Amino acid sequence: MKIFKEIICIILTVCLCCLGCSCGETSENVTPQNGQTVTVSNFEVDEFVSKEWTSDLCDDYYEDKWSHYEPCLVDFKWQNEADTFFISTSKDMSNAVEYEVEGNEFFLRGLKTATTYYWQVAKDNEKSKVYHFNTEKGVRTLYIGGVTNARDMGGWTVYDDEGKEKGFLRQGLLIRTASLDGISPNGVNCLVNELNVKTELDLRAESETERRPIIDGINYINISCPQYAYSGMGIFEFEGGENSNANAVKKIISVFASEQNYPINFHCAIGRDRTGTIAFLLGALCGMSEDDLCRDYDISFFAGLDSSTPSRMHSVAFTPLVNEMKNYKDDAKSLAYNVKQYLLDIGITQEQIHSIIDVLVEEV
């Protein structure tokens, strides 16, 4: 009899444990599961970034088409029907982004990489419990309706002048894209309400901006930008005073020195040449490695922008820019050091340089 009672107790205990487990965080019928790590970045881009960089590496990935670097969709599922979906990077769900939904499934893309997210759903204002998951490290390419070559520069590792890892670029602050001329209503919503962009920095000449959309809630700044180290049109042209190319770069970099301007969407026409030149200056200033600066430049070719191959553009445009900057003041010093000297020479102050680095770099 005693043995029988002990068996019954064991069975009841197992049943209660199973019942408790069925209501627990890891066994509910939700996706992603609590604590799960999911991929949000594009597989091709991540594969490219993981390889040892060479000037012709991207040629193997280049395809002349609209885009093949869009981020992965995350499939959210839950048990009961809902009308609202909330997602946040804060455990208390503060500053959550809200979406209207129907049913018990929702797809989302463009999430930050290497980040913990918290999410919940609601029906008639009655909210579910909060779930959480993690995203893998990778390049945060973006989907902005009607806009190509869109990505977040955040996430890249940065190094000090001795080559020691010191942190990474913060995500959500530097959004580089092609022109916004064809942006869709959903794209506007993404920029304003999801990415919280405060400033659109248009690097095109005034003659190129006739079809510029006016986006409510975003400050628009238009400064025609020089590019690369081309003679007569590059960033090292100092002659001309207020009208010099160097002075144009000064005006552009000054935008990034004001914390109130962030997040900033900066772009030219296709988001590669003028945009790539400014991205190079900012990334190098903050301490990105030369190889990662080249990788970031190459990712534009995943957008299928034109017939120029990555290796050709490196030989005629980007590599000459990098080499000119490496030798700008002292070729024995770091690339970051030489960029700082260049910026000081064009009129950017030490205070502005410190401000840019303080805003963009998350030290670890």
C-alpha positions as CSV (number, residue, x, y, z in Angstrom):
1,M,0.0,0.0,0.0
2,K,2.8,2.3,1.0
3,I,4.6,1.6,-2.3
4,F,1.3,2.2,-4.2
5,K,0.9,5.6,-2.5
6,E,4.5,6.5,-3.4
7,I,3.9,5.6,-7.0
8,I,0.7,7.8,-7.0
9,C,2.7,10.7,-5.5
10,I,5.4,10.4,-8.2
11,I,2.8,10.3,-11.0
12,L,1.0,13.3,-9.6
13,T,4.3,15.2,-9.2
14,V,5.2,14.4,-12.8
15,C,1.8,15.5,-14.0
16,L,2.0,18.8,-12.0
17,C,5.5,19.4,-13.4
18,C,4.2,18.8,-16.9
19,L,1.3,21.1,-16.3
20,G,3.6,23.8,-15.0
21,C,5.9,23.3,-18.0
22,S,2.9,23.7,-20.4
23,C,2.4,27.2,-19.0
24,G,6.0,28.0,-18.9
25,E,7.9,30.5,-21.1
26,T,9.8,28.0,-23.3
27,S,6.9,25.6,-24.2
28,E,4.1,28.0,-25.1
29,N,3.0,27.9,-28.7
30,V,4.8,31.1,-29.6
31,T,7.6,31.9,-32.1
32,P,10.3,33.0,-31.5
33,Q,10.6,31.0,-28.3
34,N,11.9,32.9,-25.2
35,G,15.7,33.1,-25.3
36,Q,15.9,31.9,-28.9
37,T,18.4,33.4,-31.3
38,V,17.2,34.2,-34.8
39,T,18.9,35.5,-37.9
40,V,17.7,38.8,-39.2
41,S,20.5,39.8,-41.7
42,N,20.9,38.7,-45.3
43,F,22.7,35.4,-45.7
44,E,24.7,36.4,-48.8
45,V,25.9,39.6,-47.2
46,D,26.8,37.9,-44.0
47,E,28.7,35.2,-46.0
48,F,30.6,37.9,-47.9
49,V,31.5,39.8,-44.7
50,S,32.8,36.6,-43.0
51,K,35.4,36.0,-45.7
52,E,38.9,37.5,-45.9
53,W,38.5,40.7,-47.9
54,T,40.1,41.2,-51.3
55,S,39.4,43.9,-53.9
56,D,37.7,41.4,-56.3
57,L,35.9,39.3,-53.6
58,C,32.6,41.1,-54.2
59,D,32.7,40.4,-57.9
60,D,31.6,36.8,-57.0
61,Y,28.4,38.1,-55.4
62,Y,27.7,41.0,-57.7
63,E,24.6,40.7,-59.8
64,D,23.1,43.5,-62.0
65,K,19.6,43.5,-60.5
66,W,17.5,45.6,-58.2
67,S,18.5,44.2,-54.9
68,H,19.6,40.9,-53.3
69,Y,20.5,42.0,-49.9
70,E,17.1,42.5,-48.1
71,P,17.0,41.4,-44.5
72,C,15.5,38.2,-43.3
73,L,11.9,38.1,-42.2
74,V,11.2,37.1,-38.6
75,D,8.0,35.1,-38.2
76,F,6.1,35.8,-35.0
77,K,3.3,33.4,-33.9
78,W,1.1,33.3,-30.9
79,Q,-1.9,31.3,-29.6
80,N,-4.9,33.7,-29.6
81,E,-6.0,36.3,-32.1
82,A,-4.7,39.8,-31.7
83,D,-5.1,43.2,-33.2
84,T,-1.9,44.9,-32.1
85,F,1.7,43.8,-32.0
86,F,4.4,45.5,-29.8
87,I,8.2,45.2,-30.0
88,S,10.8,46.9,-28.0
89,T,14.5,46.7,-27.0
90,S,13.5,47.5,-23.4
91,K,12.2,44.8,-20.9
92,D,9.5,47.2,-19.7
93,M,8.3,47.7,-23.3
94,S,9.1,51.4,-23.1
95,N,9.4,53.0,-26.5
96,A,7.8,50.0,-28.2
97,V,7.0,50.2,-31.9
98,E,3.3,49.3,-32.5
99,Y,1.8,47.5,-35.5
100,E,-1.8,46.7,-36.4
101,V,-2.2,42.9,-37.0
102,E,-4.9,40.4,-37.7
103,G,-5.0,36.8,-36.4
104,N,-2.1,35.2,-34.7
105,E,0.9,35.7,-37.0
106,F,3.0,38.7,-38.0
107,F,6.2,39.0,-40.2
108,L,8.8,41.7,-39.5
109,R,12.2,42.5,-40.9
110,G,14.9,45.1,-40.4
111,L,15.5,44.4,-36.8
112,K,18.8,45.3,-35.2
113,T,21.5,42.6,-35.1
114,A,23.1,41.3,-31.9
115,T,20.2,42.7,-29.9
116,T,17.7,41.3,-27.3
117,Y,14.1,42.1,-28.2
118,Y,10.9,42.0,-26.2
119,W,7.5,41.6,-27.7
120,Q,3.8,41.1,-26.9
121,V,0.4,41.2,-28.5
122,A,-3.0,42.6,-27.5
123,K,-6.6,42.2,-28.3
124,D,-9.0,45.0,-27.5
125,N,-6.3,46.6,-25.4
126,E,-5.8,43.4,-23.3
127,K,-2.1,42.6,-23.5
128,S,-0.4,39.3,-23.5
129,K,2.7,38.5,-21.4
130,V,6.0,39.8,-22.7
131,Y,8.3,37.4,-24.6
132,H,11.9,37.9,-25.6
133,F,14.5,36.6,-28.1
134,N,17.9,37.5,-29.4
135,T,19.2,38.4,-32.9
136,E,22.5,37.2,-34.3
137,K,25.4,39.5,-35.1
138,G,25.5,40.6,-38.7
139,V,25.1,43.5,-41.2
140,R,21.8,45.3,-40.7
141,T,20.5,45.8,-44.2
142,L,17.1,47.5,-44.3
143,Y,13.8,47.3,-46.3
144,I,12.5,50.8,-46.8
145,G,9.6,50.8,-49.4
146,G,10.7,52.4,-52.7
147,V,14.3,52.9,-51.6
148,T,17.3,50.8,-52.5
149,N,20.8,50.3,-51.0
150,A,19.4,50.9,-47.5
151,R,21.4,49.8,-44.5
152,D,22.4,50.8,-41.0
153,M,26.1,51.4,-40.6
154,G,25.9,50.4,-36.9
155,G,27.3,47.1,-35.7
156,W,30.8,47.4,-37.2
157,T,33.7,46.8,-34.7
158,V,35.9,49.8,-34.0
159,Y,39.6,49.8,-32.8
160,D,41.9,52.3,-31.1
161,D,45.0,53.7,-32.6
162,E,47.0,50.7,-31.4
163,G,44.7,48.3,-33.2
164,K,43.0,47.0,-30.1
165,E,39.2,46.4,-30.2
166,K,37.4,49.1,-28.3
167,G,33.7,48.7,-29.2
168,F,31.3,49.0,-32.1
169,L,29.3,51.6,-34.0
170,R,25.9,52.1,-32.4
171,Q,23.0,50.8,-34.5
172,G,20.1,53.0,-35.5
173,L,22.0,56.3,-35.9
174,L,23.6,56.2,-39.4
175,I,21.1,55.1,-42.1
176,R,22.7,55.2,-45.5
177,T,20.5,54.8,-48.6
178,A,20.1,55.7,-52.2
179,S,17.8,58.6,-53.2
180,L,14.4,58.8,-51.4
181,D,12.7,60.1,-54.6
182,G,10.6,56.9,-55.1
183,I,9.9,56.3,-51.4
184,S,6.5,54.7,-50.8
185,P,4.0,55.6,-48.0
186,N,5.2,52.4,-46.2
187,G,8.8,53.6,-46.6
188,V,8.0,57.0,-45.1
189,N,6.4,55.2,-42.2
190,C,9.5,53.1,-41.8
191,L,11.8,56.1,-41.7
192,V,9.6,58.2,-39.4
193,N,8.1,55.8,-37.0
194,E,10.3,52.7,-37.0
195,L,13.8,54.1,-37.6
196,N,12.9,57.5,-36.0
197,V,15.0,59.4,-38.5
198,K,15.2,63.1,-37.6
199,T,17.4,64.4,-40.4
200,E,17.6,63.6,-44.1
201,L,21.0,64.7,-45.4
202,D,20.8,64.8,-49.2
203,L,24.3,64.8,-50.8
204,R,23.2,65.5,-54.3
205,A,23.5,68.8,-56.2
206,E,20.5,71.0,-56.2
207,S,19.8,70.2,-59.9
208,E,19.3,66.5,-58.9
209,T,16.7,67.2,-56.1
210,E,13.7,68.5,-58.1
211,R,11.7,65.3,-57.3
212,R,12.7,65.3,-53.6
213,P,9.8,64.2,-51.4
214,I,8.9,66.3,-48.5
215,I,8.6,64.1,-45.4
216,D,6.8,65.6,-42.5
217,G,8.7,65.3,-39.2
218,I,12.2,65.0,-40.8
219,N,14.6,67.9,-41.1
220,Y,15.9,68.2,-44.7
221,I,19.5,69.4,-45.4
222,N,20.9,69.5,-48.9
223,I,24.7,69.9,-49.3
224,S,26.3,68.9,-52.6
225,C,29.1,66.5,-51.8
226,P,32.4,65.8,-53.5
227,Q,33.5,62.2,-53.9
228,Y,36.6,60.1,-53.6
229,A,40.0,61.6,-54.5
230,Y,39.3,62.5,-58.1
231,S,41.1,65.6,-59.3
232,G,38.8,68.6,-59.4
233,M,35.9,66.8,-57.7
234,G,37.5,65.0,-54.8
235,I,37.5,65.7,-51.1
236,F,41.1,66.9,-51.1
237,E,40.4,70.0,-53.3
238,F,41.0,72.9,-50.8
239,E,41.1,75.8,-53.3
240,G,38.1,78.0,-53.6
241,G,37.5,79.1,-50.0
242,E,33.8,78.8,-49.2
243,N,33.2,77.1,-52.6
244,S,35.9,74.5,-52.2
245,N,35.2,70.8,-52.0
246,A,36.9,70.7,-48.6
247,N,34.5,73.3,-47.3
248,A,31.5,71.2,-48.5
249,V,32.8,68.2,-46.6
250,K,33.2,70.5,-43.5
251,K,29.5,71.5,-43.7
252,I,28.5,67.8,-44.2
253,I,30.6,66.4,-41.3
254,S,29.3,69.3,-39.1
255,V,25.8,67.8,-39.4
256,F,27.0,64.6,-37.7
257,A,28.6,66.6,-34.9
258,S,25.2,67.7,-33.5
259,E,23.6,64.9,-31.5
260,Q,20.2,66.5,-31.9
261,N,20.3,65.6,-35.7
262,Y,20.4,61.8,-35.0
263,P,19.3,59.4,-36.4
264,I,20.5,60.7,-39.7
265,N,19.6,59.3,-43.1
266,F,22.3,60.3,-45.6
267,H,22.2,59.6,-49.3
268,C,23.1,60.7,-52.8
269,A,21.6,59.2,-56.0
270,I,22.5,55.5,-55.7
271,G,24.0,55.7,-52.2
272,R,27.5,54.4,-53.2
273,D,29.9,57.1,-54.3
274,R,29.2,60.4,-52.5
275,T,27.4,58.5,-49.7
276,G,30.3,56.0,-49.6
277,T,32.8,58.8,-49.3
278,I,31.1,60.2,-46.2
279,A,30.6,56.8,-44.7
280,F,34.3,56.1,-45.2
281,L,35.2,59.3,-43.3
282,L,32.8,58.6,-40.4
283,G,33.8,54.9,-40.1
284,A,37.5,55.6,-40.3
285,L,37.3,58.4,-37.8
286,C,35.5,56.1,-35.3
287,G,38.1,53.3,-35.8
288,M,36.7,50.9,-38.3
289,S,39.4,48.7,-39.9
290,E,40.5,49.3,-43.5
291,D,39.1,45.9,-44.5
292,D,35.7,46.6,-42.9
293,L,35.5,50.0,-44.6
294,C,36.0,48.2,-47.9
295,R,33.4,45.6,-47.0
296,D,30.9,48.3,-46.1
297,Y,31.6,50.0,-49.4
298,D,31.2,46.8,-51.4
299,I,27.8,46.0,-49.8
300,S,26.3,48.7,-52.1
301,F,26.9,46.4,-55.0
302,F,24.5,43.9,-53.6
303,A,21.8,46.4,-54.6
304,G,22.6,45.9,-58.3
305,L,23.2,49.6,-58.9
306,D,24.8,49.7,-62.4
307,S,27.2,47.8,-64.6
308,S,30.4,48.8,-62.8
309,T,32.0,45.8,-61.0
310,P,33.2,46.2,-57.4
311,S,36.8,45.5,-58.4
312,R,36.8,48.2,-61.1
313,M,35.3,50.8,-58.7
314,H,38.0,49.9,-56.1
315,S,40.8,50.4,-58.6
316,V,39.6,53.7,-60.0
317,A,37.8,55.3,-57.0
318,F,37.7,53.8,-53.5
319,T,41.2,52.4,-53.1
320,P,42.8,55.7,-54.3
321,L,40.7,57.5,-51.6
322,V,41.8,55.1,-48.9
323,N,45.5,55.3,-49.9
324,E,45.4,59.1,-50.2
325,M,44.0,59.3,-46.7
326,K,46.4,56.8,-45.2
327,N,49.3,59.0,-46.4
328,Y,47.6,62.3,-45.6
329,K,49.8,63.4,-42.7
330,D,51.8,60.4,-41.4
331,D,51.7,57.0,-43.1
332,A,53.2,55.5,-39.9
333,K,50.0,56.4,-38.0
334,S,46.6,54.9,-38.1
335,L,43.9,55.6,-40.7
336,A,41.8,57.2,-37.9
337,Y,44.7,59.5,-37.0
338,N,45.0,60.8,-40.6
339,V,41.2,61.3,-41.0
340,K,41.3,63.4,-37.8
341,Q,44.1,65.5,-39.2
342,Y,42.2,66.0,-42.5
343,L,39.0,67.0,-40.7
344,L,40.9,69.5,-38.5
345,D,42.5,70.9,-41.7
346,I,39.1,71.5,-43.3
347,G,37.8,73.3,-40.2
348,I,36.2,70.6,-38.1
349,T,37.0,71.3,-34.4
350,Q,38.4,68.8,-31.8
351,E,35.1,69.3,-30.0
352,Q,33.1,68.3,-33.0
353,I,35.3,65.2,-33.6
354,H,34.9,64.1,-30.0
355,S,31.1,64.7,-30.3
356,I,30.9,62.4,-33.4
357,I,32.9,59.7,-31.7
358,D,30.9,59.9,-28.5
359,V,27.6,59.7,-30.3
360,L,28.5,56.9,-32.7
361,V,30.9,54.6,-30.7
362,E,29.7,52.2,-28.0
363,E,32.8,51.2,-26.0
364,V,33.0,47.8,-24.4
